[in-house]
């Protein structure tokens, strides 16, 4: 691969606790290929940028080494959880907690992992941090021992091997730390990465779309961080709804991406601690329509046209966007549009008088927030991409919603007590702990009816070990009712397989869950809010699947 096809810039990498430099992390960025050159000059030097400069760094994309390096899981992988000093912003290096590894001569950090459905994955975690941690394989249907929840923490200096078979449909999954009571701080400091699973349906769609991975088929891993004056990531234990004053997309602060007038495929993942996003692509005062083709658990049965999508913490979407009608020189903003945050917590709760006091410079929840700039450039090749998409009316095979008339219903209520503590029914993890709140018989099927109190806020509820189908939404707020595309109040985002669902204040969401699995004995899993501060405050329960 030649220099015009890729370029890289280097940042120093220092192993936490050691005085030696372990070597540079190479941060790669695709700039084209196959006869056309994208890009508008070399990446800027961080030392030459203003401390608060936005949209001046090129988006970091999957590459050979460094952060977001691509690693195939065909071979066993060893990852170290450790502290790194990484140049993200102008000025001092930022201390990140990261999963790092060495593959031959390559140094990788929080790599983008590749697997295929049916693969057996082997990953060893070597914990070099000063506290316990884990790797939770978010969205995968696996056993308790390999799930990576806080039920099986890896102590400082200890190692743990994860070995499991990938039985999920193709899709964008992710992995992150999940130690009980410390998930929020560990993700805020950096312990998260992407996992891309492939299968035959996905490979067939890629061939039909003709979008090369890493060029016009791109991951966008979005998080916000509270960054101090010395570029340190700031976190306050015990705070509620930790939001940040800087946005990172693929570990790049408020980046830009050069695009040609053509269709693009973006796989978006919200890996923020607490911030809800309402993502849209905006050119001037116009929203560019998207085609929603996938959610947490992979491809939908068909594409759905949408202008914007609510993306709660831990949720993923797969969208197609057309820049074909735009001309070189124009710019598009990936933006979180404003929305009614519905943070309706009871005023008797134990909340700070000023909820933004811990987040100086942060955009409040629900306000518009610019995430990334896309710059239209010339397509420097005579072979321009097709201007039309193939037929997307049959993307994948998804069975109709099951008839659940005879399925037992399990009622779950999301609420807060007078002291400001979050509960699922009467369970708070700090009270109930690892003891299962209830058991489900393996092979059974249940409807879980999740009701959110009106004096509450939107909760992204995540289920470990199993994916689910959304059956219905009721008493939904206007923003959600206006997105209905199917009976039962379902939005386009509800029509596939998911592992995380946002339940808005006052809303009732019904889920269909099949507890079939090729395992035996008791397997414990978690159900929790993926607002990580809520999780750490105990909005989580343990349940068991038994013979």
N, C-alpha and C positions, 0 to 999 in steps of 0.2 A: 504494500500500500504506500502510495507516494505522499509527499508533504502536502500537495494541494488537496488531497482527499481527506486528510486528517491533520489536525495540529494539536499541540498540547502545551500546557504550562504547568510548572512544578510548584509545589508547596512543600515546606519542610514538615517532616513527621518525626515526632519525638515520643518515645515510649514513656508513659507516665511512670514516675518514680525512678527513672533511670537518667543518668547524665549523658548517655550516648545518643546519637542520632541514628535511628534504625534505617534511614534511607528515605528518599523522596516518594511521596504519593503522586503518581502521574494522573492528572485530571484531563481526560480525553474529551474531545468534542468532534463529532462528525461534521464535515464541511462539504459533503457531497459524495460523488462517485459515479461510475458508469457514464462518464463522458460529460457530466456537467459539474460545475464548481459553484458551491455555495459559500457564502462568507464574505466579509467586508473588511479584511485586514487582520493582522495578528491580535490576539487577545491582549487587553490592556494589562499593564503591571499594576498590582494592587497598591504599590507604594505611590502611584501617580493618581489614584482616585481619591475623591473627597470622602471623608468618613461615612457620610450618609448618602453616597451616590447610589441611585437606583437605575436599573435597566442599562447598565454599562458593561456588565460581565456576560459573556456568552454562556448559554445554558450548558451545563455539564451533561453529557450523554454517555450511554454505556460504552465502555472501552476496554482496553487490555489490562490496565492496572489502575490503582488509586481508588478513590471513592466511586461507587457505582460500577466497578469493574465487573465484567461478565464472567461467571464461573458455571461450568456445566457440572451437574451433580452425578454424572456417570461414574465418577471416581469418588472415593471417600474424601471428605474435606475436614480440615482442622481449623477451627476459629478460636482466636483469643479475644476475650472481652477485656479491653484495656483502655487506658487514657492516651489520647494522641493530641499533640499540638498541631493544629491545621490552620493555614492561612485562608480564611473565608472572606474576611472584610479587610479594608485598608487599615494598616496599623498592626497592633500586636496579634499574634496567632491566637486562635480560639481553642480552648481545651474541649475536645470532644471525647465522649465515651463511645467506642466503636467495636464492632466485630471485625477483627483483622485476620489475615492469613497470608501465607506464601505458597504460591503455586509455581514451582520452578523458580525462575528469576523474577516472577511477578509479585509485587506487594499489592494486596487488595484490602479495601476497607468497606464495610457494609456492602458486600458485593451483591449484584443482581444475579440471583441464582436461576438456573434453567433446569427444568425437569420435564419428563413426559409421563403421561398417565400410564401406570403400570410399573414405573421405575421403582427400585428399592434405593432409598436415600440413606447415606451414612454420614453424619456430621458429629464431630467431637467438639465440645465446648470446654475450653481451658480458661477458667476464671482468674484473671490477673487483677481484678478490682479489689477494693478493700471491703466490699460487702457482697452478699449473696446476689446472684442473678440467675437468669434462665434464657432459653430461646423458646418462645411460643410460636408455633407454626400456624399462624392466624388463618382460619378458614378451612384447614385440612381436616378430613375425617380420619382421625387416628386414635390410638389407645391412650389411656391416661398417662402411662409412663413416658410416652414420647410427645405428649401434648405441650409440655413446657410451661405449664401453669406454675403458680407458687406452691402447689402441692408437693413439688419435688425441686426445691431450691438447690443451686450449686454454690457451695460455700466458697469463700475466698481461698484461692490456692488449690481448689478441687477441680476435678474434671468430670464430665458426664457425656456419654455417647447416646445420640439419638439415631435410631434405625427404624425406618418405617417404609411402607409401600404407599405410593401416591395413587389413591383411588378416585381423586376428584376430577371433574371435568376441567378442560382447559380454561385458563383465566389468569388474572393477575391477583396473586395472593401476596402475603408479606409475612415477615418474621420480626419479632421484637421481644424485648425483655418483659418479664411478667412476674417479678417477685412481689409477693403480697405486701402491700403497704408502701412499696417503693417504685411502682410501675411509672407513675407520673414523672418523677425526677429522672429516672433512667432513660425514658424516651425523650424527655426534653433535652437531656445532655447528649443524645445521639444514637442510642442502641436500637436501630431499626434498619431493615433492608427489604428489598422486593424479591418475590419468587414468582417466576413466570412458568406456568404449566401448559404443555401443548398436548393436543390429541389430533385425531384424523379430521374432525370437523374444523378445527382451527387451521390446520395446514391447508385444507381445501379452500377456506375463505381467503387466506393469504395469497394463494395462487390466483384466485379470481380478482382480488383487489389489485394485485401487482404493486403493492407498497412494500418496499424493502425495509426490514427491521433496522432501526438505527438511522434511517434517512427520513422516510415519511410515515413511519410507524414507530411511535416514540412513547416511552413512559414519562409521566410527570408525577413525581412524588412530592407532595406539597405539605409543608409544615410552617408554623410560625414559632419564633423563638423570642424570648425577652433578652435583649442583648444590652449589656452595660457599656459604660464609656471605654473600658479597657478591652472590649470585644469578648468579655466573658459571658457565657450563657447563665442567666440569673434564674433561680428557682427558690420559692419560699415554701417550705413544708407546712402543710395544713391550710394552704390557700385554696380557694374555690375557683374553678373555671380558669385555669392558667392559660392566658393568651399572651401573644408577644408583639413586639414593636418592629420586627423584621420578618419577612417572608423568605423561606428557602424553597426553591424548586430544584429537585435533584442536587441538593446541597449547595446551590448557587443562590446568593441573595438577589432577589428581584432581577432575574436574568432577562436577556433577550435571545430570540431565536430567529435566524434568517430562514425564510420560507419562500418557495416559488409559487406562482399562481396555479395551484393544483389542489387536489384532495389530500388531506392528511388524516391519519389515525392516531388518536391520543388515548393512552391508558392512564387515567388519573386515579391517584390514591391519596386520600386525606389521612395523613399520619400525624396531624396536630394533636396536642393533648386534649383540647376542649373546643376549638373554634369550628363552628358550623360554617360551611361555604355554600354559596348559591352561585355556581360557576357558569360563566357565559363568555363567549368570544364577541368583543365589541369593537366595531370600526366606526370612529366618529360617534354619532348618536344612534347608530344602527346595530342591532344584535344580529350576528351571523347565525343562521339556524344550524343545528347539529342533527346528526342521525345517531340516536342512542342504540348501540348494537350489543352491549353487554353490561353486566353488573358484577357483584361480588363473585358469584359462582359461574361466571363465564357468559357465553353468548346467549342472547335472547332468541326466541323462535323467529322473530322478524325485527327489522329496524323500525324505530319510532322517531318521527321528527319532533324535536324539542328545541326551545329557545334557551332554556337554562335548566340546571339540575341542582337540587339540594344534595349536598355531599357532606354527611356527618362524619365525625371522627371514626376512622377504621373502614369507611365505605370506599368502594372502587366503582368506577364506571369506564366504559369503553365507547368512545364516540368518534364519528367521522365529521370533519369540518372542511368546507370548500372555500379556498381562497382564489378560485379560478376567475372570478369576476373582478378581482382587484388588480391594480397596476403597480409595478415597481416604484418604490418610494412611499407607498402607503403603509400605515401601521395599524395593527390590531392589538387590543389588550385582552389578555385572559384576566377576567375580573370576577371577584365575588360581588354580585349585585347586592344592594341593600334589601333588607327584609325585616319583618317584625320579629324581633328576637324572642318574644314571649317568655322572658325570664320573669315568671310570675311567682317567685318565691314568697311565702308568707312573711310579712314584715316582722313577725315575732321571732323569726329565725335568727341565728347568730351570724349575721353577715356584716362586713365592714360598712360604715356609713358611705364611703366612697369606694365602689367596687373596682375602680381603675387605679387606686392608689398604689398598688403593687406593680402596675404595668405602665410606667411613664412612656409616652410616645406611642402607645398601642392604639390601633383603631378599635373602637368599642364593638362588641358583638352585635351583628345585624347591620352595621354601617358598611358602605361600599369599600372594597379593598382591592387594589391593583396587585396582581400576582406575577405576571410575566408579560413582556412585550414581544410581539411577532412582527418582523420587518420584512416586507415584500421586496424581493430582489428578482433580477432577471434569471430565467432558466437558460443557462449557457450550454444548450445542446439543441440539436435539430430534432431529436427524439423527445418530444414533449409528452408528459403523462396524459392519459385519456381524460377528457373533460367530463365524462359521465361515469357513474358507478354501475357495476353490474346489478342484476336483480337481487334485492336484499329481502325478499318476502319469505324466504325459507333459509334462514341462517343456520339453524340447528334444530335438532329433535328435542322438544320439550313436551312432555305429556300434559294434557289438560289438568286443571286443578282437580284433585280427588274429591269424591263425594264423601264428605266428613260427617254426614248426618248421624252415624252410629259411633263416631269417635268420642271418647271421653274428653271433657273440657277441663283444663287446669287454669284457674283464674289467678292472675298475678297483678298486683297493684303497685305502681311506683309512687312513692310518697315521701314527704319530709315531716319530721316531728317538730315539736315546739322548740327544741334545742338546735335545730338546723341540721340534724343528721338525716341522711338518705336511707330509705328502706325499700326492699322488694317484699311486699306483704309485711310481715312482722320480722323479717330477717335482715339483720345487719351483720356483715362478715366479722366485725370485731366482737360480736356477741356469740354468733353460731360457729364460726371458724370452719374447720375442715370436715366437721360432721355433716353428712348430707342432710339437707332440709327435706328432701323427699327422694323416693326411688321410682324408677321407671322400668318396666319389664322389657328386656331386650326383644326386639321384633314387634313390639306394640306400636301403635300410632295414636298420637294425641293432638288435640287442638289446644294451643296455649293462647289464652285471651289476656292480652296485656293492656291494662287500663292506667293511664297517666292522670294523676290528680290535676285539677285546674290550677291550684296553687303550687306550681311546679315550673319546669322548663323543658325544652326538648331533650329527650334522653336517647342516645344511640345505643340500643341494647344488642349485645353480642352474645351468641351461643357458641360454646366450645364443642368440638367433636362432631357436630352435625350441621348440615345446612337445612334450610326450610323454604317453604313457599308461603307467601303472604296471601291469605284468603280474603281479607276485607279490611277496610278502614271505615270507621264511623265517628261522628262528632268531630270531624277534622276541621282545622282552621281554614279560612278562605284560601290561603296560599296553597294548601294541599288539595282542597276540593276542586280548585280550578285546574288541577293537573290530571283529573280523572280521565282515563281512556278506556276503562273496562268496568263492568258491573262490580258493585261492592266497594266503590270508591277507590279502586286500584289505579295507581299511576303507572306510567311506562316502566319506571324503576322497580315496581313491585312484581313484574311479570316473569321474572326469571328466578334462579336460585340465589339465595342470599345467606349471609351469616351474621349480618348486622342490620337492624332496622331502626329508623328514627320514629319515636312515639312522641307526638306533640302534646302540650298541656290540654287536658280534657279529652284526648283522643283514645279510642279503643282500637287496637290492632289485633287481628286473629291470625295465628300462624299454624300451618300444618307441618308436623314433624314426624318423620318415620324413624324409629329407633332401631331399625335393623342394622346389624354390624357383625362381621365375621370374628367375633371375640367371645371370650367366656369369662366367668367370674365377675366381680364387681369392678366397674370402671367409673371413676369419679370425674366430673367435669364442672365447669364454671358457667354461670349465667351472670352477666354484669353489665353495668353502664360503661361504655367506652369513652365517656368523659372521664379521663384518667384520675382526676381529683375526686370525682364521685366514687370511682372504684376503690381508690385508696382510703376513702372515708368510710368504706364498708358497704357501698351499694352493689353487693355481689353475694351470690350464694353458691354453695356446692350441692350438686345433685348426683345421684348414682344411677347407672344402668346395670341391671342385674339379670341373672339367668331366670 
